[in-house]
Amino acid sequence: MNATRNAELAAAQACLRLLHTARAALTGCEPATAASLLALPIAEADEALDRAGLAGNEAWLLDKLYDLGTETRVHT
């Protein structure tokens, strides 16, 4: 696996952590508390996207993540 692929994988993982954290925070917290819980995962995802050259391409990355989820459901 090359460096670009590793950076893209790290960005995808950071975005997934952000999505899971956002879901958990927004389900059971007040908005102000949720915002403080999301600050670090947002920063991590932004940095990972930038390192992978995907900053500004979040929609493309999310499409790829959703495609992976669809492939997993089809194969299981």
Phi, psi and omega in degrees: 000131184273173184298321179296315180297319177298318180294321178294320178295317178298320178295317179298317179295319179296320178293321177296318176300318178298315180298316179294319179295318179298316179300313181294316183292319184281344179282321189235010185236159169291153182306319181295320178293317179301318180299318180291326178289334184269346185303312182292313178297327177295314180297318179298315180295317178301315181295316180295319178297319179296315179299326182275358182074023183252003178301129184090353180245030183300324180297318178299315181296317178297322175301317179296318179297316179295323176298319178297319179296322178294317179298320180296316180294325181291323185277347182259000000 
